[in-house]
Amino acid sequence: TGENTVYLANWGAKCTLVEMNPQAQNISKEVFKRYARNFDDHTFIRSSIFDYNPTNGKKYDIVHSRGVLAHTAAKEMAFQKIASFVKPGGFLIFGDPNKAGGFQNMLQRFAVYHFASTPDEMAEVCEFLFKKDIDRSEKFIPRTRRAIIFDRWVIQSQDDPSVAEVMSWMNNSGLRMYSSYPSF
């Protein structure tokens, strides 16, 4: 949705934002209109990462993917696809919850599903338990409260990769780890 990528734009990058969700793409356009320098220097493409093929085999200096694979059924294939867009000597900025780091999200989802069974009840439980988080998200990312709730807590399933899986994918893609936080 552009809220992280806009920093790269303001450091001089000409960004290509690939998003399959039209609402998320609209958010990224709004974020770039409001915060990015030279809005017209950036490209917005509506496509899944599986279907996206840059013209003429274009490669990028930086590929930035955060919070994407958690919503993807074929995580390893998605990682291989985004890694294939990186120029030799380029960087893949990758961040997704992992099995250890996603524990809090899973615990929150467990509470929602424990105390509610219908979508409306789930929204009520989230409003009660996570109101401050929802308020903060609504303030900074132009989405409805219900969209925030369903994206964050009512998601039907999420199979986060382990650190070992991600390291294996990096190895298979010819990438090497530069840094991580926390270090491991």
Disulfide bonds with the S-S distance in Angstrom:
none
